[in-house]
Amino acid sequence: MKKYIYIILILFVCLISSCSKQWPEPEFIPTKGINIIIGDKFQITQSDISHYDMASSQFYLNTTLDYENNKFPLLKFWILSDGNLIYDGFLSDYPFCGWSSSAGFYDSIMIVNKQEHPQFILKLDRIACWYSRDSLRNNDPRKGEVFIAELKKQGILKQGIDVNIESIQLVNDSSVTVNYKVTNLDNEDYFLLNPNVRTDNDLYDSKWSLVLMNDQTKEFLITEKKDMTFKYGEPWNLDWLFLLNSGESFSYSINYVLNGVIKSNNYVAYYSYPNLGIEFQSIEETQLDEGRIFLGKSEFIQDISITR
């Protein structure tokens, strides 16, 4: 029943915000370069944008947005480059599942997520109501060729980090140890969450996730979930982070318990690298003397082989 309510809500919002339009709200006139227009509430021009981080799918803004006095459940947004539409979707106060894909497994809506970073970060997100092979295999428009090419042309694209699985060892029927390498692809130094440090709460432990998929055998294994107790405003510690200099790499290992028996087979691995989700007040607060604090979760997919 809730699913149909969401569908009706989306259709209603489409009617009042002209979802079919290929042009933003008429009161905003796009300027040269990248423009982000959110309904009739905000127009963000290229001078307001520091950069877009491709690894975490986030725009960092030089300015701040006053969400507090602009409450809205769902708005259309457009991203333009020199007046040409290169991306669009919805901004929402909360994640929700509006409709299923043709496979019936994946509910998705493209949004600008303002929950974690309401001041100066706009995160392009995808909402998965549950994992499936189809959902994780879908092309990710946040890394779309035209979208990325335009951001690069306008000089605001950063690569962020890349994470590769170097090896994977079977521990027992349902456990593996995965050895990773994270690389800083940019020309600035980043503070990343240190996977070898256990934090004072289970915020980050719950976000080191892994999914193993095999299309032939229909296997679909995910890591066991943990509850998160972290709430906004709780203190964090700089000791949780480590500095990864430009162009350098760092190797680490994560132990996973999956929800089924792992067989000898070829898999597609879907995994993430989480970082701070703390709400800083401005982009300046993320810049320390030694480097920038890297924010947000980065997601990756890679072919692997497991031998018993």
Disulfide bonds with the S-S distance in Angstrom:
Cys14-Cys19 2.40
Cys97-Cys129 1.19
